[in-house]
Amino acid sequence: MSWTPRALAARRGGQGTNDGPGGPRPPGGSPWRRPPRGGRAVPGGPPPRYGVLLLLLIATYLLSASALSEVAADVQILLFLGVMLLVLRTARANRRLATAASIAALVGTAAAGAAALTHTTAGDGVADLWKGLILLLTAVLIVRRVLARPTITVQSIYGALSAYLIVGLMFAAFYAALQHLGPGHFFANGQPETTQTFQYFSFTTLTTLGYGDFVAAADGGRALAVIEALSGQIFLATLVARLVAAYRSPAEQPPPERAARRAGPPAAARRGSRISYHRKPREAGDRAASRPSARDP
């Protein structure tokens, strides 16, 4: 006999199939998600919304590239902190870990903002370095959350594009920190070193356009540019291409019952529990009774 959730509940003497690891399943039949160690089982919620995050990142880049770049450079650290907190909210991490990360981000942002207000070379370098670290953690959280989803939706693609923009902004912050904390100038031939030029150089390197109008002068800047170019190619060729190829519209996704039927017997049956999900062999007497006799006409 092939297994079904209803037959499994009947064999175990349960009351139905709507019970999860933490008690009755919530209304609507949403699946349960196993929490981190020491927590309670909570139902898996809807996929995270990355459309707002993508629009916020585009607005941040346009603000930095506009005539208000000086004002954007001062408030950029607050914008990046808001992006990180928004991603932490949708990352569904452990509550204690998320709270600790938020407090550390707030304290570090306050310290970096105080260093930037000094308007010294070292203070600006520390602030740019902190921006890069915040964006690095944000990109890791987004990619981890996107890859953890069982299905690929349009929000997953929005998340991958947001992470791609964050990588470009992150390397721009690292270039600025290297210019402030390094021994010499970052660009060769006396090119201007501003927030606009660093973001321009970062995104042209990330997309491997390579116009050649801005070139890193020192070995450290060249090595960092090579790492960014490789990261951009790997990101596009693996993550984004994989998500786009695996994307299925909501109308094409199978219903939950069909997906559960394709999954096969539960893990208890695969581990060899006492419950059998296969047809039992008939006894010897039953086989002899059902066997046709030679005396029968």
N, C-alpha and C positions, 0 to 999 in steps of 0.2 A: 504494500500500500504506500503510495507516495505521500510524503509528509505535507501537511498544511498547518498554518498557525492555529486554526481551530481544532484540528485533530491533536496537535501537541498540547493545547490547553486541556482538552478532554482527558488525555492520558495522564497528565499530571494532576488532575483534579482541581485545576485552577478555575478562576471565575471568568477568564477571557484573555484576550491577547493585548489588552490595553494597559498592562502593568509594565512599568519600567523598573530600572534598578533602584530608584529612589521612591517607589510607590506608584500610585495610579498615574498613567500618562496624561498630560495636559489635554484640554479640549482641542479638537482639530487633528489629533493624532500626530503631532510634530515629533520627530525622532529625538531620542535622548542622546546626549553627548557626555562621554565620560570625563569628569573634571580632573584637574590636577590632584596629586596625592594630598589627602587630608581634607578635600572639599566634598560637596554634595553633588549628586547628579542633577544637571540642569538640562532643560530641553534645548535642542539646537535651534537657534533663532534664525531669522531671515539673513540672507547674505549681506555683507557690509555694503554701504553706499559710498562709492568712490567718485561719483560725478561731481559732488560739491568740492571734494579735495582737488580734483583735476582743474576745475574752474579757479579755485583759489591759487593754485600754483601758476596757472597761466597769467592771472592778474598780477601776481607777485613779480613774474619775469617782465611783463610789460611795464609795470611801475618802475622797475630798476632800469629798464632800457629807455625810459622817457626822459624828459627834461627834469623830472623830479627825482633824479637818481641820488642826489645828496640826501634828500629827505628819506628816500627808500633805504639807503644804506644805514640810517640811524634806527629805523623801525624794523629793519629786516630780521633782526634777531628775535623780535617779538612775534613776527609773522611765522618764522620757522618753529618757534616754540608752540604756537597755536596749531600748526600742522602736525607736530609730533603728538600733542595731546589728543587731537582728533583721531589720529591713527591708533593711539593707545586705546581709545574708547571702542573702536571697532575691531581691535585685535583679539578680543575675548581671551586675554591671558589671565593668569591667576590674579585675583583681586589684590592680594598683598604685594605681589611683584609689580603690578601696574601702579599701585599707590606709591611704592618706594621709588619707582622710575619717575613718576610725576614730580615727587618732592625733590629728587636729585636734579631733575631738569629745571625746576623753578629756581633752586638755589644756584645752580651753575649759570643759568641765564642772568640772574641778578648780579652775580660776580662778574660775568663777561660784560654786561651792560655798564657796570661801574668802571671796568677797565677801559671800555670804549669811550666813556665820558671824559677820561683824562686827555684824550686827543694826542697821545704819544704814539710812537711807532710800536713799542712793545704792547701797549694797551690795545691798539687796533689789531695787532697780530694775534693776541690771545682771543679777542672777540671773534675774529675770522676762523680761528682754529675751533672754537666752540660751536660755531655755526656748522662747520663741516662735520663735526662729531654728531650733532643732533640730526642732521640730514642722513648720515650714515645709518644710525639706529632706526630712523623712520623708514628708510628704504628696505632694511632687513625685515622689519615688522610687516610691511606691505607684502613683500614677496612671500614671506612665510604664511601669511594669512591667505593669499591667493592660491598658493599651492596646496593648502590644507583643505580647500573646498572640494567636495566630491564631484560637483558638476561645474562646468565652465559657462558663465553667463556674461552678459554685457558689462556687468559691474566688475567682473574679473579682468576684462580687457581695460576698463577704465583704471583699475588699480595698477596694472602693469604699465600703462602709459604714465600714470602719476609717479611711479617709481623711476621711470626713465627720466622724467623731468627733474626729479629730486637728485638723481645721480649727476646730471649736468650742473645743477646749482651747488651740489656738494663739492665737486672738483673746482668750481670757480672760487668757493670759499677757501679751499686748500691752496689755490694759487695765490690768493691775496695774502693768506697767512705766511706763505713762503716768501713773498715779496717783502712783507713787513719784518719778518724775523730772520731773513737771510742776510748774507753779507753785501750783496749788490742788487742791481736791478733785475727784475724778472724778464722783461722783454728786451730784445736786442734792438739796436739802431735808435734808441731813445724814444720808443713808442710810449704813449701815455698809459699810466697804470691806474685805472679807475675801476669801479664796480662794473661799468658798462663793458669795458674792454676785456675784463676777466671773464665775464659771462659769455661774451662773444667768442673769445678764444676757446672757452670750455665746450660750448655747443658745437662749434665747427670741428673741434677735435673729437668729440663724442660721436658725431655723425660721419667722421672721416672725410669731411669736405676738403680741408687743407688749402685754404685760399693762399696762404703764404704771406699775408700782410702783417700778421703778428706771429713772431717766432720766439720761443723760450731761449734765453741767452745762456743760462747755467745748466750744468748737468742734472741737478735736482729737478728743475722744471721740465727738462726734456724727458727724464725718466717717468715723472708723474703724468706727462702728456701721453706717453706710450701706454701706460697702464689704463688711462681713461679710454684711449682708442680701442684697446683690446676689450675692455669692459663693455663698451657700447656695441661692438660687433657680437660678442657672446650674448649679450642681453637680447638683442634683436633676433639673432639667429636661433636661439634656443627657447627662451621664455615666451616672448611675444608671438613668435611663429607657432609655437606649440599651442598656445592659448587660442589663437585665431583658428588653427586647424581643428581643434577639439571643441570649438564653440558650437552650441546647439541652441536654437531658439526655444522658448518655452513650449511652442506647439509641437516641436520635434522630440521633446523629452518624454520617455516612457512614464506611465503612471506608476505610483508607488507599489501597487499590487503586482504589476508585471515585473518590476525590479526586484521585489522580494521573492517572486517565484523563480527568477533566474539565479538568485543567489544560492539555491540548493538547500540542503538540510542545515540546521544550526550547528554551531561549533560543538555543542554537547554530543551530537550524533557523530561528528567527525572524530571526536576524541574517544569514542567507544564507550559511551555510557550504557546504562542498563536498558534504556528505552530503545527499542528496535523500530526502525522506520522502513523495513523491508518485509516482504511477505514471508511468513513463517512456513517452513516445509511441512507437508502433511505427514501424519503418522503412518506407520507401516500398515495398520489395520484399515485406515482410510484409503491408502493406495490399493490394497488388496480388494477392498469393496468396490472401488471405482474401476478396477481392471476388468475388462470383458472376459467372461468365461467361455470355454470351448463348448460347454453343454447348452449354452444359450442358443436358441435358433437364430 
